[in-house]
Amino acid sequence: MSGERELRSLFWRILATLWLAIALVAGLSTLLGYALQQDAWILDRYPGVQSLAQNWTQVYEQEGEEAAQRFLERHKRRFRIETQVLDSNGHPIVSGTFPARSAAFEKHEQKNERRLPWRRLTEDYTSPTTGETYLFIYRIPHPDLFAWQRETMLWPFSAVVIALVVLTLFSLLLTLSITRPLDRLRNAVHDLGRTAYQQTSLARLARRRDELGLLARDFNRMGERLQNLIDSQRQLLRDVSHELRSPLARLRIALALAERAAPEERERIWPRLTQECDRLEALISEILTLARMDADPGAARPIALDELLKQLQSHAQLSAPEQQIQIQVPEHLSLYGWPDMLERALDNLVRNALRFNPADHPIEISGHIRDHQLELSVRDHGPGATETELPQLSTPFFRGAKQTAPGHGLGLAIARRSAERHGGTLQLSNHPEGGFIATLRLPLANAAP
């Protein structure tokens, strides 16, 4: 529940941030529009005073004072605007359309301008013909000015409201496009924690070409690897329990027989008990070796392959002196990795070949570089494996139908895990000329001829 609350909190934080940014822009636009409603803007846009100074000056200079006075009176009747025109010395040029007021009233009017029923504006105009400067004083009734402002600002305010609605929807979609993938990732993490992860749950998200799609693809690879490791560990535990049950059962039977047997019979049973204990110890050792493959092996270091292969050859001849081992590896071929891990892998491949190789044919170990990879192959001349068994041979505890020699089916699994830890692969196949061949393919970045 806490994760869900955090996601919802993130959702609202992103949405609120975007919406507040939009509201701030709209508010600033409104304030800017309000600022533009000042005197200069009204003088330039209001129909009753727009071009009034220019038209009156032209009538006054061409037709005289009486015509200029009649012009102002007609203009007042049409627009309900009172006008007074002063010269550069502050004296009235014509009577104007202001009502007659006393000097005290004029002074009181200037002090209480905000309480009056009109808006007072002033404008200077210089005649382009005579160069005289005139001062125009206007009185615009507030109701007329407010009505004009409402008509003028109706569409801008409507546009702002529509823009807010559209941008809010856009912000909502943008927020959902961020939080919904995070919610799917959260569900995938929960599934992975319950070991029930399915890659299809992030299939749509992984197709995105942004950072969230990249994160989903990386998470898919991580989840696939973790799920495979969990599945392999579960399978290993099941296989281990199954494999340990047989030697333990034989030990129980042998111990029960030894308890009831005579001293002479016990002497025959003790070697059997020892043999079962040795088999059980060997099985546990191989299981531990396979389990340690997933541990951190430490830093890689150079491996002298020719020395390692010579040691394997000497060990194999001690355990099977009748077998011959031929090594065809270029001199001074080295590999960067983990010597113990690679030695176990090659030792298991050689031991697997010794179980099936006839004594009159040698076991061939070869190494060369091909396609930017270092290939180490171990070939025997045995019966090989069927095509259906080849993909399963490196599975822990799998034993082929032709395998009659003792073994637990872990050698090839250990070799495969060793190759994977070195960044390579293990390829198992039947040789075209007969026999079985196991090839370790390791990246050339880890090899140095």
C-alpha positions, -999 to 999 in steps of 0.1 A, spaced: 0 0 0 29 24 7 42 19 -28 7 27 -42 5 58 -21 39 69 -33 29 64 -69 -3 84 -64 16 111 -47 40 113 -77 10 114 -100 -5 144 -82 29 161 -78 36 160 -115 0 170 -124 0 198 -99 34 211 -111 24 212 -147 -10 227 -139 5 254 -117 30 263 -144 1 267 -168 -19 287 -143 11 309 -136 16 316 -173 -21 324 -177 -20 346 -146 9 365 -159 -9 369 -193 -39 383 -175 -18 407 -155 -1 418 -186 -35 424 -203 -46 444 -173 -15 465 -174 -23 472 -211 -57 486 -200 -39 518 -188 -43 552 -203 -20 548 -232 -37 516 -243 -72 531 -240 -62 562 -259 -49 541 -287 -78 516 -289 -110 532 -275 -132 543 -304 -143 576 -288 -108 590 -285 -90 572 -312 -77 598 -338 -98 625 -321 -68 648 -315 -57 645 -351 -91 651 -366 -99 681 -342 -65 697 -350 -72 695 -387 -106 711 -383 -94 738 -360 -64 748 -382 -85 748 -415 -119 760 -404 -115 779 -372 -127 779 -336 -164 777 -342 -161 747 -365 -137 731 -339 -163 737 -312 -192 722 -332 -169 692 -339 -165 685 -302 -202 689 -295 -211 664 -323 -185 641 -309 -200 643 -274 -235 635 -287 -222 605 -305 -197 590 -280 -208 606 -247 -172 619 -242 -166 653 -228 -135 670 -242 -114 701 -233 -85 714 -254 -58 736 -239 -29 754 -255 8 751 -245 2 778 -218 -28 759 -202 -55 782 -216 -86 768 -233 -86 772 -270 -124 766 -274 -152 763 -249 -151 725 -251 -179 702 -239 -171 702 -201 -200 716 -180 -194 749 -163 -178 743 -129 -164 766 -103 -126 766 -95 -133 749 -61 -152 721 -78 -123 716 -103 -98 713 -75 -121 689 -56 -125 668 -88 -88 664 -92 -84 652 -56 -113 627 -58 -109 615 -93 -114 578 -84 -149 585 -69 -162 603 -100 -185 586 -126 -160 590 -154 -124 581 -164 -102 611 -170 -75 609 -197 -51 634 -211 -33 634 -244 -7 657 -259 -8 662 -297 16 683 -318 3 696 -351 25 684 -381 16 716 -400 21 744 -375 41 726 -348 17 738 -321 12 714 -291 -24 709 -278 -34 692 -245 -67 672 -248 -86 663 -216 -112 635 -220 -139 623 -196 -152 588 -205 -182 575 -184 -172 544 -165 -202 523 -178 -193 529 -214 -156 522 -207 -164 489 -188 -188 478 -215 -161 483 -242 -135 465 -220 -158 435 -216 -164 433 -253 -127 438 -260 -114 412 -235 -142 386 -239 -123 366 -266 -89 368 -249 -103 355 -217 -122 328 -235 -91 318 -253 -72 317 -219 -99 294 -204 -99 271 -235 -61 270 -234 -62 261 -197 -86 233 -203 -66 219 -232 -33 222 -214 -48 206 -183 -59 176 -204 -24 175 -220 -8 176 -185 -31 148 -174 -21 127 -204 16 135 -198 13 126 -162 -4 93 -169 22 85 -195 48 87 -168 30 72 -138 13 43 -156 47 28 -168 60 32 -132 30 14 -119 36 -15 -144 72 -16 -133 61 -17 -96 38 -47 -104 67 -64 -122 89 -59 -92 63 -75 -70 59 -104 -94 96 -108 -94 97 -108 -56 70 -136 -56 91 -155 -83 62 -152 -107 76 -128 -132 64 -128 -167 81 -109 -195 48 -103 -213 38 -80 -185 62 -53 -197 60 -61 -235 42 -29 -244 64 -8 -222 95 -23 -237 85 -12 -272 87 24 -262 116 44 -276 123 65 -245 140 61 -212 111 42 -197 112 17 -226 150 13 -221 144 7 -184 117 -19 -192 140 -38 -216 168 -38 -190 144 -49 -163 132 -77 -186 167 -89 -191 174 -88 -153 140 -105 -146 147 -132 -171 181 -139 -156 169 -139 -120 139 -160 -129 161 -185 -147 185 -186 -117 156 -192 -93 141 -219 -116 175 -235 -119 180 -234 -81 146 -250 -76 153 -276 -101 187 -282 -86 172 -287 -52 146 -312 -65 173 -331 -84 197 -330 -54 170 -344 -31 162 -371 -57 199 -380 -62 207 -381 -25 177 -404 -18 192 -434 -36 226 -436 -19 210 -429 15 185 -456 9 213 -480 0 233 -470 31 202 -476 53 198 -511 38 235 -519 42 234 -507 78 203 -528 86 219 -559 71 252 -552 90 233 -550 123 217 -585 118 246 -601 99 272 -624 114 308 -612 117 318 -629 85 290 -613 65 298 -579 81 333 -581 66 317 -583 32 292 -554 39 318 -529 51 334 -523 17 299 -518 3 292 -491 29 325 -475 22 317 -474 -15 283 -458 -9 299 -432 13 325 -424 -14 297 -421 -40 277 -398 -16 308 -377 -9 316 -374 -46 280 -363 -54 280 -337 -27 313 -324 -39 300 -320 -74 268 -303 -62 289 -278 -42 311 -272 -72 281 -264 -94 266 -241 -67 299 -222 -63 298 -213 -100 272 -186 -92 294 -170 -65 317 -141 -72 350 -156 -85 371 -124 -79 393 -106 -104 403 -124 -136 439 -132 -142 460 -148 -170 458 -185 -175 486 -205 -192 466 -230 -212 495 -252 -222 505 -258 -186 468 -264 -175 463 -289 -203 495 -308 -194 483 -311 -159 450 -325 -171 468 -349 -193 489 -363 -164 459 -366 -141 439 -384 -168 467 -409 -174 469 -417 -137 432 -425 -136 430 -442 -170 465 -453 -181 452 -473 -210 438 -441 -226 458 -418 -249 453 -380 -249 465 -359 -278 468 -321 -273 469 -298 -303 470 -263 -289 493 -234 -301 521 -227 -278 519 -198 -254 481 -195 -258 468 -177 -227 434 -168 -215 422 -142 -190 398 -157 -165 397 -179 -134 421 -209 -136 402 -231 -110 369 -227 -128 383 -234 -162 403 -264 -149 371 -279 -135 353 -274 -168 381 -290 -189 386 -318 -163 349 -327 -165 350 -327 -203 380 -350 -203 365 -373 -177 333 -374 -197 353 -384 -228 372 -411 -208 339 -428 -199 330 -434 -235 362 -434 -255 376 -468 -266 412 -476 -256 424 -479 -292 415 -443 -301 430 -412 -285 411 -384 -269 418 -352 -289 421 -318 -272 425 -289 -296 425 -251 -294 424 -224 -319 409 -189 -326 379 -186 -349 355 -158 -355 370 -137 -328 365 -165 -303 389 -189 -286 377 -225 -291 388 -254 -268 374 -287 -280 375 -322 -264 366 -351 -287 362 -388 -280 354 -417 -303 325 -431 -284 290 -438 -295 279 -401 -292 244 -390 -282 211 -389 -299 198 -356 -314 171 -354 -289 195 -358 -260 221 -332 -271 201 -301 -259 197 -317 -224 232 -331 -218 243 -300 -199 213 -300 -177 221 -310 -141 216 -347 -133 206 -356 -169 221 -389 -181 218 -402 -216 203 -435 -225 238 -448 -237 255 -438 -205 263 -469 -185 295 -456 -168 291 -443 -132 283 -406 -129 258 -381 -116 252 -360 -147 268 -328 -133 301 -327 -152 287 -311 -184 265 -287 -163 296 -275 -145 314 -270 -178 285 -250 -192 283 -227 -161 321 -222 -163 319 -211 -199 290 -187 -191 309 -171 -163 338 -165 -188 313 -149 -211 312 -178 -235 292 -209 -243 295 -247 -243 285 -265 -276 278 -302 -275 275 -322 -308 283 -354 -325 315 -354 -346 309 -359 -383 334 -387 -384 320 -404 -353 322 -398 -316 313 -369 -294 328 -334 -292 324 -307 -266 336 -272 -274 342 -243 -251 338 -210 -270 352 -180 -251 353 -144 -262 385 -132 -278 385 -102 -254 395 -127 -227 421 -145 -249 456 -134 -257 477 -155 -282 
